Amino acid sequence: MTKKSIIISIFFVLVVITGSLYYFSSNKTALIFNDKQLWNYALVDSVNFNTPIEWNAIKKDSTLALPKEKKDHFLLFQTELLITDIDNFDQALLSYENKYEIQLFINNNLCYSATKNLITTETYPDNSTPVKTLNIFPYWSATKRFIPKALLLPFLKNGNNTIVLMVTNTNDINDFNPAKISFNLLNDNTINLDMYYKKAGSFSHSELPIFNLNTFNKEIPDEPKTKAVLSIINSNKKENKLIDDATKYTIKIERRGFTSQKLAKKSYTFSLNKKATLLNLPKAKKWVLYGPYADKSLLRNVLTYDLFRKMGYYAPRTQFIELIINNNYQGIYVLTEKINIGENHLNIPRLTIDANKNATGGYLLEIDRNNWKAIYPPEGDTSVVPLSYEPYVPKKDKIPSTVQELIKKQFNEFEKSIYTNQNTYKHLDINTFVNYFIISEFTKNVDSYRLSTFIYNPDITASTPKFYIGPIWDYNFAYGLTNYNNGFSPEGYVYTSTNYVPFWWQKLIADPTFKQHLTNRYQNLRKTVLSNNTLNQTIDSIYQLCKTPAENNFKKWTVLNATDFWPNYYLGKTHQDEINYLKNWIEQRLAFLDRELINQ
């Protein structure tokens, strides 16, 4: 064979291999193995150990492609465990990829199950025992489950034992990496936990209040709420220590949010048995534990709520805390008032309904992904998608159908007045709408107007119903954070960014009366709350509250210095980088708004 023929043959082989790799990468889900333990695998549509399973050996550095049409199957990993003295262990340690929901079978018997949302990595010490120090484990390290001997003993035996780990959530995982899978029997007298953990640090005290949550190793679900005990350590000293006395509350808790549910760091809503003051915030029964994750500055929500209150309007009050769930350090969270009606909250009369189903008082509506559909713009006008809304306080199921229809009728009158330019300002409060526009555009919150937006009528009995907008909520994707919807640019408007924004805003901005109020108010705020110096001072003061605790937060959530991170446009290497980006972006944003609203 000539040299030219050899080169051509090699080129042909490379083309075939490249084409094959493209086929498998574009049509399969990759599964990468290593040889830390001898495991076999099988992909089955059902589990029946009475029927022989065709096991495949896992070889070193081998890659298995799972056809997409089999992603709803169960993935099994199997190994053999030789036991010579069944009495010589106290518990087992099962480790596996943190994305897996699993079931553990020993000798074909189911003995343990865990979802990916069960937040626990260790049972040392017992949840009821005060501790001096907790280990901080990076979230992406292997999930570790300590399994008591009592659960295993009925199924184990001296001699060979078959261990099978079944992954049940293959449908929502893009890749499978069993490199972290192991099953070990441990003796408490000789165990060295350092052998099994990749620690990033330790946690024993904080400048912030500490929230220690015990779910008794139950998953915190999306819904309904599950019972738990919340212990709050807030000694009013310079440092709060894990061994300090705590105030305990019995609570019910669930995960919260829509997009945030998909993020690794979850946020939660919890309810107390009765209204109480937490960390000097006004009495309330329902609270939110918001976990800043994509917002690597940690302070976008806190900053925005603070600014809106300084603008003279109610916004939820907040406190930074450090959260522990089942002895697992979870990092910095923001205790936040849940939006509600009442004194020290949104202070309007509550809606009350008498025996004849006559209603008095006010109600709060939420614009979001809800079931009620607005009738404006009317059919034929396709410039904007009619919004979705629903009662938020009180909830829809607490309102008789006749009153629901009245609320819809009043909302329709409000929208009609804007759409037809007739008696608009008899149906809306121009000041709240101007201030909501300013805070939403100043922050360039990509979700404003169409999601997590609230509007209220304080008097359902008024002959001409008048609506006010607010309170504000969810500004964690604001201030140039997102790499979509042009959210990263300091220029451009949110209200014109998508046809899902209610038609009101383009109508109002085109109205000379509204535009003049907007310009006047913005000019006034630029001299006070939104002046460059005041904003920098406000950011610095909030940053100081979480600067030191943030060091542990970013050991738990290693999101800094990432090469790619959804939905972030800017990828800072340090926490200080993220703060600097926030300040610089705000300066450029204000320059844009100055040109638009003052120097027009």
Stockholm file with secondary structure:
# STOCKHOLM 1.0

chainA/1-600         MTKKSIIISIFFVLVVITGSLYYFSSNKTALIFNDKQLWNYALVDSVNFNTPIEWNAIKKDSTLALPKEKKDHFLLFQTELLITDIDNFDQALLSYENKYEIQLFINNNLCYSATKNLITTETYPDNSTPVKTLNIFPYWSATKRFIPKALLLPFLKNGNNTIVLMVTNTNDINDFNPAKISFNLLNDNTINLDMYYKKAGSFSHSELPIFNLNTFNKEIPDEPKTKAVLSIINSNKKENKLIDDATKYTIKIERRGFTSQKLAKKSYTFSLNKKATLLNLPKAKKWVLYGPYADKSLLRNVLTYDLFRKMGYYAPRTQFIELIINNNYQGIYVLTEKINIGENHLNIPRLTIDANKNATGGYLLEIDRNNWKAIYPPEGDTSVVPLSYEPYVPKKDKIPSTVQELIKKQFNEFEKSIYTNQNTYKHLDINTFVNYFIISEFTKNVDSYRLSTFIYNPDITASTPKFYIGPIWDYNFAYGLTNYNNGFSPEGYVYTSTNYVPFWWQKLIADPTFKQHLTNRYQNLRKTVLSNNTLNQTIDSIYQLCKTPAENNFKKWTVLNATDFWPNYYLGKTHQDEINYLKNWIEQRLAFLDRELINQ
#=GR chainA/1-600 SS CCHHHHHHHHHHHHHHHHHHHHHHHHHEEEEECCSSSCCEEEEESSCCTTSCCCCEECCTTCEEEEEGGGTTSEEEEEEEEEESCTTSCSEEEEEECTTCCEEEEETTEEEEEECTTCCCSCCCSCTTSCCSCEEECCTTSCEEEEEEHHHHTTTCCSEEEEEEEEECCGGGCSCBCGGGCEEEEECTTTCCGGGTCCCCEEESEESSCEEEEECTTCCCCSSSCEEEEEEEECCSSSCEETTSCCEEEEEEEEECCSGGGGSSSCCEEEEEEEEECSTTCCCEEEEEEECCSSCTTSCHHHHHHHHHHHTTSCCCCEEEEEEEETTEEEEEEEEEECCCBSTTSBCSCBCEECTTCCEESBEEEEEEEEEEECCCSCTTCCSSCCCEEEEEETTGGGSCHHHHHHHHHHHHHHHHHHHTTSSHHHHBCHHHHHHHHHHHHHHTCTTTTTSSEEEEESCTTCSSCCBEECCCCCCTTTTTTBSSTTTTCSSSCSTTSCTTSCTHHHHHHTSHHHHHHHHHHHHHHHTTTTSHHHHHHHHHHHHHHHTTHHHHHHHHSCCTTCSCCTTBSCCCSSHHHHHHHHHHHHHHHHHHHHHHHTCC
#=GC SS_cons         CCHHHHHHHHHHHHHHHHHHHHHHHHHEEEEECCSSSCCEEEEESSCCTTSCCCCEECCTTCEEEEEGGGTTSEEEEEEEEEESCTTSCSEEEEEECTTCCEEEEETTEEEEEECTTCCCSCCCSCTTSCCSCEEECCTTSCEEEEEEHHHHTTTCCSEEEEEEEEECCGGGCSCBCGGGCEEEEECTTTCCGGGTCCCCEEESEESSCEEEEECTTCCCCSSSCEEEEEEEECCSSSCEETTSCCEEEEEEEEECCSGGGGSSSCCEEEEEEEEECSTTCCCEEEEEEECCSSCTTSCHHHHHHHHHHHTTSCCCCEEEEEEEETTEEEEEEEEEECCCBSTTSBCSCBCEECTTCCEESBEEEEEEEEEEECCCSCTTCCSSCCCEEEEEETTGGGSCHHHHHHHHHHHHHHHHHHHTTSSHHHHBCHHHHHHHHHHHHHHTCTTTTTSSEEEEESCTTCSSCCBEECCCCCCTTTTTTBSSTTTTCSSSCSTTSCTTSCTHHHHHHTSHHHHHHHHHHHHHHHTTTTSHHHHHHHHHHHHHHHTTHHHHHHHHSCCTTCSCCTTBSCCCSSHHHHHHHHHHHHHHHHHHHHHHHTCC
//
